[in-house]
Amino acid sequence: MAACLAPALLRGGARYRLEEIAGRTGLAQARVHDCVRMLLKRGCMRQEGCAPDGAPVYVLP
């Protein structure tokens, strides 16, 4: 998860759907969902709307 999200977060925002992250990491979609929820809950990142294609946009707090 971190290897997938960190570079995009540092460049200004990660715009990935859960399915994309699951495909890149090899994790189950449910596990990716749990990880994203945990990162949001702990304040490691926050959601800042959605991209035009509907993908959530995550940014650093």
C-alpha distance (Angstrom), angle and dihedral (degrees) to the residues before:
residue distance angle dihedral
M1 . . .
A2 3.80 . .
A3 3.80 93.0 .
C4 3.80 88.9 53.4
L5 3.82 99.9 42.7
A6 3.82 105.2 31.3
P7 3.82 99.3 70.7
A8 3.80 92.2 48.7
L9 3.81 92.3 45.2
L10 3.80 90.4 52.9
R11 3.82 90.8 50.4
G12 3.79 90.8 55.9
G13 3.78 107.8 -81.8
A14 3.77 145.5 1.5
R15 3.81 114.0 -125.3
Y16 3.78 105.2 -173.8
R17 3.78 134.0 133.3
L18 3.79 117.0 -133.9
E19 3.81 89.4 -110.2
E20 3.81 90.8 57.0
I21 3.79 92.7 50.4
A22 3.80 91.0 47.0
G23 3.80 90.5 51.6
R24 3.80 93.3 48.4
T25 3.79 95.5 46.0
G26 3.79 101.7 34.0
L27 3.80 90.7 -127.1
A28 3.78 123.3 134.2
Q29 3.79 114.5 -97.8
A30 3.81 91.1 -117.8
R31 3.81 90.3 54.7
V32 3.82 91.4 49.3
H33 3.81 89.3 50.3
D34 3.82 90.5 51.7
C35 3.81 91.8 48.3
V36 3.80 93.5 49.0
R37 3.82 90.6 48.3
M38 3.81 90.6 50.7
L39 3.83 92.4 49.5
L40 3.81 90.4 49.5
K41 3.81 93.5 45.5
R42 3.81 93.0 49.4
G43 3.79 92.1 49.2
C44 3.82 95.7 -115.7
M45 3.81 89.6 129.7
R46 3.78 137.7 -6.6
Q47 3.77 134.8 -144.7
E48 3.79 114.9 -110.8
G49 3.76 104.2 -172.4
C50 3.78 128.7 -75.4
A51 3.79 135.5 -62.4
P52 3.82 118.9 -117.4
D53 3.82 89.6 -96.4
G54 3.82 90.5 56.1
A55 3.81 96.9 -104.6
P56 3.80 113.3 139.7
V57 3.82 115.4 -110.6
Y58 3.81 114.6 -135.5
V59 3.80 122.3 -166.5
L60 3.77 136.8 176.2
P61 3.81 114.0 -92.0
